[in-house]
Amino acid sequence: MSAPEQAEGSAASDALRNALGVLRRRWPVMLGVLVACIGVAVYKHHSTPKSYDASSSVSFQTGTLSGAALQVSSSGSSEPQREADTEVLVCHSPAVADAVRAQLHVRSSTSELLEEVKCEAAANANVLNITATSSQPTYAAELANAFAQQYIAFRARSQLSGLTSSQAKLEQQVAELPAGSSERLSLQQSLQRLEEAKAVAGSGANIIGQATPPGSPTGMTLTTTLLIAVLVALAIAFTLVFLLETLDRRVKSVEEFEREYRLSALTVVPQNAFRVRRAADRQELLEPYRILRSALEFASVTRQLDTLLVTSANSSEGKTTVAIDLAHAVALTGRETVLMELDLRRPTFAKHFELHTRRGLTDVLTGAGRIEEVLLEPFEGLPNLSVLPSGRIPQNPSELLSSPRIAEVISELVTEEGIVIVDAPPLNPVADTQILLNNEAIHATLLVARVGQTTRDDARRARGILERHMVNPIGVVVTGAHEAHRYGYAAYSSDAAELEVGAAPPAHRLKTDGLRL
C-alpha cells in the first residue's frame, strides 16, 4: 500500500474513531431526545380523536335527456373535464346536503355535513367518489351512501324539470301550427320522445360502489408513528449533538491533545486514579506512571533529564497528582528522587502526604532553614524518595521564584544518578511557571492535560508560552480518561509493584498479600 493510501486510511479511521467518541460522550443527549420524541408521538397518537373514512362510487352519463330525446347534440360533450367538475359541484352542493339531512335525520348543519364529505371525479372515467369522514365508522358509511343516493335523486329531479320545460315549449309550438302539417307532425313525435324520456329520468347515474363501515381508523398506525418519531428524533439528536460539539471547545481525546500541543502522549491516566486522595493509597494505581517512567528513560538517552518540571495549561488538570505518583514510580526503581513543590500559590502536598509541618522551601529561600531540615521522607521503607514542600504561602511568589536562590536549591538537590521532579503552577493563569521555564536549572518540561476540561484555546495559549521559552517539553500526560480498558490498565495486577526495589514497606506488603489470599 502506498503512503497516500495509508494516510487516507488513517484519516478515515481517525474520523470514524472521533465519530464514535462523540456518540459515546453524547449518548445521554441522544437518548433523551429519542425518548422525548417517542413519548410525544405516542401521546399524540392516543390522544388524537380517531376518524374513519367510508367511500361510495357513482357512475354518471354526460349530456341531457331532453337533448337526447330531441336528438340535439350536447354543447358540453366536447369538454368532459368541465362536465365532471360540474357533477362534483352538484354532488357537494347545499341542495344535496339538505336532502341528506332530511334522510338521516341528523342535527348537523348543511355546512357541517359538507365539511365531513369530499367528492372527487375519478381520472379518465365518468365516476364520482364520495368519501365521508366521521368518528363513528357506521355513520361514515351511512353518510357516504346517503350523499350518493341524494346526488342521484337531485340529478333525476333536475333532468325531469328540464324535460317538463321542454315539453311545455313544444306543446305551445304544436298548438300554433295548423293541423296535418308536416312540422306539426314532427313536433308531436318529439313530444312523444320527451314523454318516454320522463319515464327513465334519473337513470343516467347509478351507485356502483356501496360504502361499508371501515374496520380501522384513518391516518398512520402506531408502528408508522413510532418509526417517523425515531427518524425525527435521530435528525434532531444529530443536529443537537453537532451544535454541542461545535460550541464545546473542550478537548475530548488523546489524539486531539497531541494535535493541539504538537507533542506525543506519553501515557494516559484513568479517571479512577484521582479518586484516591492520599498518595500512600495509590500504590495499586501506578501502572500509567510506570509507562511514563519508561518513556522518560528512553528520552534521557538524547537529552538531560535530571530536573523535570511538571505543569499544565490551567489548574485542576491533575499535574500535582502526576508529579507525586511519577516520583513514587521512579523511586520504586531505587533511583534517588526528590519531589519539589514550587506551586507557592496553591500548595497541596500537605493533603497528599498528610504533612503536619508548615516548614518548607520558603524557609530555605528566606534563610530561615536549611534544605536538609525541611526534606521529608513520605513513605516508610522508601528512603530514596524525598519531598520538599512549599512551606508558608508567600506574598510575592513570582518574585520569590525569580530569585537566583531557586536554581541553587535545585542544583543542591540533584545527585549524579538522581532526578528532581518539580510541581509547578499552571501556565496560563500566572507568570510563575514562565519564570521557571527560563531557569537554567530546569532541563525538561512535562505537560499534563485533562480530558473534557482543557479547552482548545487553553492548549494553544499554553503551547504559545512554551514556544517562547528555552525549555522544550518532552510530551503530554493525558488525565481523566474514562476508558481505562482501552489502554490495558485494567488487565494489570499489583504484582508488577513487587518486582521493583523498595516497592512498599513490609507492613503494606503483608496487607496486600493478605488481601490476595
Long-range contacts (C-beta under 8 A, 24 or more apart in sequence): 14-255, 17-253, 17-255, 18-253, 18-255, 21-252, 21-253, 22-241, 22-245, 23-241, 25-252, 26-241, 26-244, 26-245, 29-237, 29-240, 29-241, 29-244, 30-234, 30-237, 30-238, 30-241, 33-233, 33-236, 33-237, 33-240, 34-230, 34-233, 34-234, 34-237, 36-233, 37-229, 37-230, 37-232, 37-233, 37-236, 38-226, 38-229, 38-230, 38-233, 40-229, 41-225, 41-226, 41-228, 41-229, 42-222, 42-225, 42-226, 42-229, 44-225, 45-220, 45-222, 45-225, 48-219, 49-135, 50-135, 50-217, 50-219, 51-133, 51-134, 51-135, 51-217, 51-218, 51-219, 52-133, 52-134, 52-135, 52-136, 52-137, 52-140, 52-213, 52-214, 52-217, 52-218, 53-131, 53-132, 53-133, 53-140, 53-214, 53-218, 54-131, 54-132, 54-134, 54-137, 54-140, 54-141, 54-143, 54-144, 54-211, 54-212, 54-213, 54-214, 55-129, 55-130, 55-131, 55-132, 55-144, 55-209, 55-211, 56-129, 56-130, 56-144, 56-145, 56-147, 56-148, 56-207, 56-209, 56-210, 56-211, 57-122, 57-127, 57-128, 57-129, 57-130, 57-148, 57-207, 57-208, 57-209, 58-91, 58-127, 58-128, 58-130, 58-148, 58-151, 58-152, 58-205, 58-206, 58-207, 58-208, 59-125, 59-126, 59-127, 59-128, 59-205, 59-206, 59-208, 60-87, 60-126, 60-127, 60-128, 60-155, 60-204, 60-205, 61-126, 61-204, 61-205, 62-126, 64-159, 64-162, 65-159, 65-162, 65-163, 65-197, 65-200, 65-201, 65-204, 66-159, 66-162, 66-163, 66-165, 66-166, 66-194, 66-197, 68-197, 69-163, 69-166, 69-190, 69-193, 69-194, 69-196, 69-197, 70-166, 70-190, 70-193, 70-194, 71-193, 80-126, 84-121, 84-126, 85-121, 87-121, 87-128, 88-119, 88-120, 88-121, 88-128, 90-151, 90-154, 90-155, 90-158, 91-119, 91-128, 91-130, 91-147, 91-151, 92-117, 92-118, 92-119, 93-154, 95-154, 96-147, 96-150, 96-151, 96-154, 97-147, 99-150, 99-153, 99-154, 100-143, 100-146, 100-147, 100-150, 103-146, 103-149, 103-150, 104-142, 104-143, 104-146, 113-143, 116-143, 117-143, 117-144, 117-147, 119-147, 127-208, 130-211, 132-211, 133-218, 137-213, 137-214, 137-215, 138-213, 140-211, 140-213, 140-214, 141-211, 141-212, 141-213, 141-214, 142-211, 144-211, 145-207, 145-210, 145-211, 148-207, 148-211, 149-207, 151-205, 152-202, 152-205, 152-206, 152-207, 153-202, 155-202, 155-204, 155-205, 156-201, 156-202, 156-205, 157-202, 159-201, 159-202, 159-204, 160-198, 160-201, 160-202, 163-194, 163-197, 163-198, 163-201, 164-198, 166-194, 167-191, 167-194, 167-195, 167-198, 170-194, 249-455, 249-456, 249-457, 250-452, 250-453, 250-454, 250-455, 250-456, 251-449, 251-451, 251-452, 251-454, 251-455, 251-456, 251-459, 252-451, 252-452, 253-451, 254-451, 254-478, 254-481, 256-456, 257-449, 257-451, 257-454, 257-459, 257-476, 257-478, 258-476, 260-456, 260-459, 260-460, 260-463, 261-447, 261-449, 261-459, 261-462, 261-463, 261-473, 261-476, 262-463, 263-447, 263-473, 263-474, 263-475, 263-476, 264-475, 264-476, 265-475, 265-476, 265-477, 265-478, 266-291, 266-292, 266-295, 266-296, 266-446, 266-474, 266-475, 266-476, 266-477, 267-291, 267-292, 267-295, 267-477, 267-478, 268-477, 268-478, 268-479, 268-481, 268-487, 269-318, 269-321, 269-322, 269-477, 269-478, 269-479, 269-480, 269-481, 270-481, 270-482, 270-483, 270-484, 270-487, 270-489, 271-479, 271-480, 271-481, 271-482, 271-484, 272-484, 273-321, 273-325, 273-479, 274-318, 274-321, 274-479, 274-480, 277-351, 277-352, 278-352, 278-353, 278-354, 279-324, 279-325, 279-328, 279-352, 279-353, 279-378, 280-353, 280-378, 280-379, 282-325, 282-328, 283-494, 283-497, 283-504, 283-508, 283-512, 284-494, 284-497, 285-325, 286-325, 286-328, 286-329, 286-332, 286-497, 287-489, 287-492, 287-496, 288-487, 288-489, 289-322, 289-325, 289-326, 289-328, 289-329, 290-329, 290-496, 292-322, 292-326, 292-329, 292-477, 293-326, 293-329, 293-330, 293-333, 295-474, 295-475, 296-330, 296-474, 299-444, 299-474, 299-475, 303-443, 303-444, 304-443, 304-444, 305-419, 305-443, 305-444, 305-474, 306-414, 306-418, 306-419, 306-420, 306-443, 307-410, 307-414, 307-419, 307-420, 307-422, 307-441, 307-442, 307-443, 307-444, 308-419, 308-420, 308-421, 308-422, 308-443, 308-444, 308-445, 308-446, 308-474, 309-422, 309-424, 309-433, 309-436, 309-437, 309-442, 309-444, 309-445, 309-446, 309-471, 310-421, 310-422, 310-423, 310-424, 310-445, 310-446, 310-448, 311-424, 311-425, 311-426, 311-427, 311-433, 311-445, 311-446, 311-447, 311-448, 312-426, 312-427, 312-447, 312-448, 312-449, 312-450, 312-454, 312-462, 313-426, 313-427, 313-428, 313-447, 313-449, 313-454, 313-458, 313-459, 313-461, 313-462, 314-426, 314-428, 314-429, 314-453, 314-454, 314-458, 315-346, 315-426, 315-429, 316-450, 316-453, 317-426, 317-448, 317-449, 317-450, 317-453, 317-454, 317-479, 317-480, 318-448, 318-450, 318-479, 318-480, 319-423, 319-424, 319-426, 319-448, 320-348, 320-349, 320-352, 320-423, 321-352, 321-479, 322-446, 322-448, 322-477, 322-479, 323-421, 323-422, 323-423, 324-349, 324-352, 324-423, 326-421, 326-446, 327-385, 327-421, 328-379, 328-382, 328-385, 330-419, 330-421, 331-379, 331-382, 331-384, 331-385, 331-502, 332-382, 332-497, 332-500, 332-501, 332-502, 332-503, 333-500, 333-501, 334-384, 334-500, 334-501, 334-502, 335-384, 335-417, 335-418, 335-419, 336-384, 336-415, 336-417, 336-418, 336-419, 337-384, 337-385, 337-386, 337-418, 337-419, 337-420, 337-421, 338-375, 338-386, 338-387, 338-388, 338-413, 338-414, 338-418, 338-419, 338-420, 338-421, 339-385, 339-386, 339-387, 339-388, 339-421, 339-423, 340-388, 340-410, 340-413, 340-420, 340-421, 340-422, 340-423, 341-387, 341-388, 341-389, 341-390, 341-423, 342-390, 342-401, 342-406, 342-422, 342-423, 342-424, 342-425, 342-432, 342-436, 343-390, 343-423, 343-424, 343-425, 343-432, 344-390, 344-393, 344-394, 344-397, 344-400, 344-401, 344-425, 344-432, 345-393, 345-397, 345-425, 345-430, 345-432, 346-425, 347-389, 347-390, 347-391, 347-393, 349-387, 349-389, 349-390, 349-423, 350-389, 353-378, 353-387, 355-387, 355-389, 357-389, 358-391, 358-392, 359-389, 359-391, 360-388, 360-389, 360-390, 360-391, 360-392, 361-388, 361-389, 361-390, 361-391, 361-409, 362-390, 362-391, 362-392, 362-393, 362-394, 362-400, 363-391, 363-392, 364-391, 364-405, 364-409, 365-400, 365-403, 365-405, 365-406, 365-409, 371-409, 371-412, 371-413, 379-505, 380-505, 381-502, 381-504, 381-505, 381-506, 381-508, 382-502, 382-504, 382-505, 383-502, 384-502, 388-413, 397-430, 397-432, 398-430, 398-431, 398-432, 398-435, 401-432, 401-435, 401-436, 402-435, 406-436, 406-439, 406-441, 407-439, 407-440, 407-441, 410-439, 410-441, 410-442, 411-441, 414-441, 427-461, 427-462, 427-465, 427-466, 428-458, 428-461, 428-462, 428-465, 434-465, 434-469, 437-465, 437-466, 437-469, 437-470, 437-471, 438-469, 438-470, 442-471, 443-471, 444-471, 444-472, 444-473, 444-474, 445-471, 445-472, 445-473, 445-474, 446-473, 446-474, 446-475, 446-476, 446-477, 447-473, 447-475, 447-476, 447-477, 448-476, 448-477, 448-479, 449-476, 449-477, 449-478, 449-479, 450-478, 450-479, 450-480, 451-478, 451-479, 451-480, 451-481, 451-482, 452-480, 453-480
